[in-house]
Structures are given as structure tokens and as C-alpha cells.
Amino acid sequence: MAFQYNETEALNAKSSYGENDVCDFMIQDTADMDLVANSVLLTFDLQVQEPKGTRCLNKQVFFNPNAGAHCYIDSVNVSTSLGQLEHISEYSRMVAMFETASKGDNDTFNTSDACEMISTDQKQSTGYCEGNTTAGTGSSSHITDDCDVALKPRCVLNKMSANLPFSKVGYVKLSVTLAKVLDALYSNETAPDMDYVISNLKCRYKTAPTQNQKVVMRSVVGLKTSINSSNANISAKVPAVCNAVSCIFLKQGDEASASTDGQALAKVALDSVNFLFNDNLNNHITYD
């Protein structure tokens, strides 16, 4: 099968992007082509600043090592001419959960994780914040460049069972909202004044001649709620067939804080968890 490699810029393309920016990418081709399954990639250059306007050097500035460069993404939305396929809020916390649950420290020493800035500890994330420094014999011989990043969004487009025919969906729109600075970065510095700048942002994907296959796309439905007592209930109506549920916690005081990791997975002392399902036959099913 012959693949065609494609790249596109955001519809609102500009020289640099920062917190809360929304980047929309159109993924499309002719009706006789398919989007190759699990081939969507975001590439960009990253510069972390502390203070704002100055490259972060020799500073205690970090981002969550399990989430890596995904920390700079707040939400992801995927839609086609048929409607919305998926919306993931709290996206970077979801990635941190997946990585923590599925990998050990030694599993992060592979090229796919290194490209996404996923690592084992805070020291490595600090190194990424400082950029790439060339070898040199003196202070004037060193050159520091922005770190380049290539990450695969953990969205429905990269969790497909087969190629997606453009003849059926028309086009695919990938919308990425960038995270707030205090959600992405944290610091041990006194009164930190942090920022990040993303440049050269592109979406890359592969297409191939259509095979007109049936496609199963595994999507994520995210729910966010507050627990204010020792006995809390969370209710949801999910319009899909579900095969798993995962729960993670974060203290409200640690959210959007300059001194704490906003992607940390807090430990909560749970006595019991009770699941109650109401299926399509109106049968009540309980699991303890």
C-alpha cells in the first residue's frame, strides 16, 4: 500500500501560540482516499520562559514528567461532517493517568516517549524547559535552541481499528486548546513569572487509497466533579458502549497553582466504591 504524507497548519496560523489558544486543523483528502489509522501527529517547537520573555535557564521550573509535552494541551475535540466524534477535557491529566498506570520508569527510555518529552522525573522536565544547548568551549560558543516536540494526541483518531474513509466522513477537524500556564508548569522559584511559547505548529498525517473498511473508534468521555464529603455520588449518562472507567483525584487547592503539579494524581483513602448501572432494559445492576 502506498502512503501519502501530509502536513497542515492551523486555520488561525500564526508565528507563535500560548495559553488558551485554540488551534483548528483540517484533515482532508479526496473521496478515494482514507486517513491511515493512528497516524495523526502534532509537531512544534517549545520555549519555556521564566521570567516571561526570557528563556528559562538555571531555574527550578517543571512540568509533569508522565504527561510530558501533553501538559501544554488542555482539551482535544474531533469532529467530521457527520458531527462530533469526541471531546476530551482535562486532556493532560488523562495522559498522565494512562502513562502512570501502564508504564514503569524504565519504559520511558524509548524514542516515542522521548519525542513527547515523557520522562522519569522532574529533573528531566527541567532540562526540557531549558531548551537544547549545543556543546562549546566557552560561554559565547554555546547556542540554545527551542526543544522540538512530536506527539501523538491520545484522541479517537489514534485509536482506530482501521483506516477512516473520507468518502464517509467528508473531512476531519482536530481542535486543540492549549493549557493555561499554571496548569502546564509549576516551580520552586520565589514568585515565579512563567510562560511558554509554541511555534512552528503543524499537524501531520498519512493517507492511502481507500479500502472502504468498517472502523471501530475508541473514544473517551470525561467527567469532572467535586467531592466535598466522605460520601459522594457521581452521575453520568454516556451515549456509548463502555468497556472501562478510570478515576483520578486532584485537590482543589492544587489546581492552577504555580507551586504544585496540576497533573499530579493525588492519593485518596477510599473505603469502598459502588457502581450502579441502569441498562437499556431499565435493569439496575450494582457492583461493589
C-alpha positions as CSV (number, residue, x, y, z in Angstrom):
1,M,0.0,0.0,0.0
2,A,1.3,3.4,-1.0
3,F,1.1,6.1,1.8
4,Q,1.0,9.8,1.2
5,Y,2.4,12.0,3.9
6,N,0.6,15.2,4.6
7,E,1.0,18.3,6.8
8,T,-1.2,21.2,7.6
9,E,-1.1,24.4,9.7
10,A,-3.8,25.6,12.0
11,L,-6.6,27.6,10.4
12,N,-5.6,30.5,12.5
13,A,-1.9,30.0,11.7
14,K,0.4,32.5,13.4
15,S,4.1,32.7,14.3
16,S,3.5,31.6,18.0
17,Y,0.9,30.3,20.3
18,G,0.3,30.5,24.0
19,E,-2.2,29.6,26.8
20,N,-5.9,29.3,25.9
21,D,-5.2,29.5,22.1
22,V,-7.5,27.2,20.1
23,C,-5.8,25.6,17.1
24,D,-8.1,24.0,14.5
25,F,-6.6,21.6,11.9
26,M,-8.5,20.4,8.8
27,I,-7.6,16.8,7.9
28,Q,-9.0,16.0,4.4
29,D,-8.4,14.4,1.1
30,T,-10.4,13.2,-1.9
31,A,-13.2,10.7,-1.6
32,D,-11.0,7.9,-3.0
33,M,-8.5,8.2,0.0
34,D,-8.5,7.1,3.6
35,L,-7.0,8.6,6.7
36,V,-4.5,6.0,7.8
37,A,-5.3,4.7,11.3
38,N,-3.3,6.1,14.2
39,S,-1.1,8.3,12.0
40,V,-2.1,11.8,13.3
41,L,0.9,13.7,14.8
42,L,1.4,17.2,16.2
43,T,4.9,18.7,15.8
44,F,6.1,22.0,17.3
45,D,8.9,23.9,18.9
46,L,8.6,24.7,22.6
47,Q,10.2,27.5,24.6
48,V,9.6,27.8,28.3
49,Q,10.2,31.3,29.8
50,E,10.9,32.4,33.4
51,P,10.6,35.3,33.8
52,K,8.2,36.0,30.8
53,G,10.1,37.0,27.7
54,T,13.3,35.3,28.8
55,R,14.3,31.7,28.2
56,C,14.2,29.6,31.3
57,L,17.8,28.8,32.3
58,N,19.1,27.6,35.6
59,K,15.6,27.8,37.1
60,Q,13.5,25.3,39.1
61,V,10.7,25.1,36.6
62,F,9.0,21.8,35.9
63,F,6.1,20.0,34.1
64,N,4.7,16.6,34.9
65,P,7.2,14.0,33.6
66,N,4.4,11.4,33.0
67,A,2.3,13.7,30.8
68,G,5.4,15.2,29.1
69,A,4.6,17.8,26.3
70,H,0.9,16.8,26.6
71,C,0.9,19.1,29.6
72,Y,0.5,22.0,27.2
73,I,-2.8,20.8,25.9
74,D,-6.0,21.4,27.8
75,S,-8.6,19.8,25.6
76,V,-9.0,18.0,22.3
77,N,-12.1,17.9,20.1
78,V,-12.6,15.7,17.0
79,S,-15.4,16.2,14.6
80,T,-16.4,15.4,11.0
81,S,-19.2,16.4,8.6
82,L,-21.3,13.9,10.5
83,G,-20.9,15.6,13.8
84,Q,-18.6,15.5,16.9
85,L,-16.8,12.2,17.5
86,E,-15.0,13.0,20.7
87,H,-14.3,15.8,23.2
88,I,-11.7,15.3,25.9
89,S,-11.4,17.9,28.6
90,E,-8.7,17.7,31.3
91,Y,-6.7,16.0,28.5
92,S,-3.2,16.2,30.0
93,R,-4.4,14.7,33.3
94,M,-5.8,11.8,31.3
95,V,-2.5,11.2,29.6
96,A,-0.7,11.4,33.0
97,M,-3.1,8.7,34.3
98,F,-2.5,6.4,31.2
99,E,1.2,6.7,31.4
100,T,1.4,6.2,35.2
101,A,-0.9,3.1,35.0
102,S,0.7,1.4,32.1
103,K,4.5,2.1,32.4
104,G,7.4,1.9,34.8
105,D,10.4,4.3,34.9
106,N,12.4,2.1,32.6
107,D,9.6,2.0,30.0
108,T,10.1,5.7,29.3
109,F,13.5,5.3,27.7
110,N,12.2,4.8,24.2
111,T,12.2,7.2,21.2
112,S,8.4,7.6,21.1
113,D,8.3,8.8,24.7
114,A,11.4,11.0,24.3
115,C,9.8,12.7,21.3
116,E,6.8,13.6,23.6
117,M,9.1,14.7,26.5
118,I,7.8,11.9,28.7
119,S,10.5,11.0,31.2
120,T,11.1,9.6,34.7
121,D,11.5,12.6,37.0
122,Q,11.3,16.4,37.4
123,K,15.0,16.9,36.6
124,Q,14.5,15.7,33.0
125,S,11.5,18.0,32.6
126,T,13.6,20.9,33.9
127,G,16.2,20.1,31.2
128,Y,13.5,20.3,28.5
129,C,12.4,23.7,29.9
130,E,15.9,25.0,29.4
131,G,16.0,24.0,25.7
132,N,18.7,22.3,23.6
133,T,22.2,23.6,24.3
134,T,25.0,22.9,21.9
135,A,28.5,21.8,23.0
136,G,31.0,24.6,23.1
137,T,34.3,25.6,24.6
138,G,33.2,28.9,26.1
139,S,30.1,30.7,27.2
140,S,29.9,32.6,23.9
141,S,30.2,29.3,21.9
142,H,27.0,27.7,23.3
143,I,23.8,28.0,21.4
144,T,20.5,27.3,23.0
145,D,17.5,26.4,20.8
146,D,13.9,25.6,21.4
147,C,13.1,21.9,22.0
148,D,11.3,20.2,19.2
149,V,8.3,18.0,20.0
150,A,6.4,15.3,18.1
151,L,3.4,13.9,20.0
152,K,0.5,11.7,19.0
153,P,-2.7,13.1,20.5
154,R,-4.4,10.4,22.6
155,C,-7.7,11.0,20.8
156,V,-10.0,8.8,18.8
157,L,-8.0,9.3,15.5
158,N,-5.1,7.4,17.1
159,K,-7.3,4.7,18.5
160,M,-8.9,3.3,15.3
161,S,-9.2,-0.3,14.2
162,A,-8.9,0.5,10.5
163,N,-8.4,3.4,8.1
164,L,-11.1,6.1,8.0
165,P,-12.6,6.7,4.5
166,F,-13.1,10.3,3.6
167,S,-15.9,9.2,1.4
168,K,-18.0,8.5,4.5
169,V,-16.9,11.4,6.8
170,G,-16.1,14.1,4.3
171,Y,-13.4,15.7,6.4
172,V,-11.9,15.5,9.9
173,K,-11.4,18.6,12.1
174,L,-9.0,18.3,15.0
175,S,-9.3,21.2,17.5
176,V,-6.7,21.6,20.2
177,T,-7.0,24.1,23.1
178,L,-3.7,25.0,24.7
179,A,-3.4,24.8,28.5
180,K,-3.1,27.7,31.0
181,V,0.4,28.3,32.1
182,L,-0.3,27.4,35.7
183,D,-1.9,24.1,34.6
184,A,1.1,23.2,32.5
185,L,4.1,24.4,34.6
186,Y,5.0,24.7,38.2
187,S,8.0,25.9,40.1
188,N,10.0,26.1,43.3
189,E,11.1,29.7,42.5
190,T,10.0,32.6,44.7
191,A,7.2,34.5,43.0
192,P,7.7,32.7,39.6
193,D,6.7,34.5,36.4
194,M,6.4,31.7,33.9
195,D,5.2,31.4,30.4
196,Y,5.5,29.1,27.4
197,V,5.6,29.7,23.7
198,I,4.8,27.2,21.0
199,S,6.0,27.9,17.4
200,N,6.1,26.1,14.1
201,L,3.0,24.1,15.0
202,K,1.8,21.6,12.4
203,C,-0.5,18.6,12.2
204,R,0.9,15.6,10.2
205,Y,-1.0,12.6,9.0
206,K,-0.9,9.8,6.4
207,T,-3.5,9.0,3.7
208,A,-3.8,5.9,1.5
209,P,-6.0,4.7,-1.3
210,T,-9.4,3.7,0.1
211,Q,-10.2,0.2,1.3
212,N,-13.7,1.1,2.4
213,Q,-13.3,-0.7,5.7
214,K,-15.6,-0.7,8.8
215,V,-13.9,1.3,11.5
216,V,-14.2,1.0,15.3
217,M,-13.1,4.2,17.1
218,R,-12.5,4.0,20.8
219,S,-13.5,7.4,22.3
220,V,-13.2,8.9,25.8
221,V,-15.9,10.6,27.7
222,G,-14.6,12.8,30.5
223,L,-16.5,13.9,33.6
224,K,-15.3,16.4,36.2
225,T,-16.9,16.9,39.6
226,S,-16.1,17.9,43.1
227,I,-16.2,15.7,46.2
228,N,-16.9,17.7,49.4
229,S,-17.9,14.9,51.8
230,S,-17.0,11.4,52.8
231,N,-20.0,10.0,50.9
232,A,-20.1,11.4,47.3
233,N,-22.2,10.4,44.3
234,I,-21.2,11.0,40.6
235,S,-23.9,10.5,38.0
236,A,-23.3,10.3,34.2
237,K,-25.3,9.4,31.1
238,V,-22.9,8.1,28.5
239,P,-24.3,7.7,24.9
240,A,-22.0,4.9,24.0
241,V,-21.0,1.3,24.7
242,C,-18.5,1.4,27.6
243,N,-15.7,-1.1,28.4
244,A,-13.8,0.7,31.2
245,V,-13.9,3.5,33.7
246,S,-10.9,5.2,35.5
247,C,-11.0,7.8,38.3
248,I,-8.3,10.2,39.3
249,F,-8.2,12.9,42.0
250,L,-6.7,16.4,42.5
251,K,-7.0,18.7,45.5
252,Q,-8.8,21.8,44.5
253,G,-6.1,23.9,46.1
254,D,-3.5,22.4,43.8
255,E,-5.4,23.3,40.7
256,A,-3.8,26.2,38.6
257,S,-1.2,26.8,41.3
258,A,2.3,28.0,40.5
259,S,3.9,25.8,43.2
260,T,2.1,22.5,42.7
261,D,1.9,20.0,39.8
262,G,-1.5,20.3,38.2
263,Q,-1.2,16.9,36.6
264,A,-0.4,15.0,39.8
265,L,-2.6,12.0,40.7
266,A,-3.5,12.5,44.3
267,K,-3.9,9.6,46.7
268,V,-7.3,9.3,48.4
269,A,-8.1,6.9,51.1
270,L,-11.2,5.1,49.8
271,D,-13.2,2.8,52.0
272,S,-15.4,1.4,49.2
273,V,-16.6,2.2,45.6
274,N,-20.1,1.3,44.5
275,F,-21.1,1.3,40.8
276,L,-24.8,1.4,39.8
277,F,-25.8,0.9,36.2
278,N,-29.2,1.4,34.6
279,D,-29.1,-0.5,31.2
280,N,-31.2,-0.1,28.1
281,L,-33.8,-2.5,29.5
282,N,-34.1,-0.4,32.7
283,N,-32.4,-3.1,34.8
284,H,-30.5,-1.8,37.8
285,I,-27.1,-3.5,38.1
286,T,-24.8,-2.9,41.1
287,Y,-21.2,-3.7,41.7
288,D,-19.4,-3.1,45.0
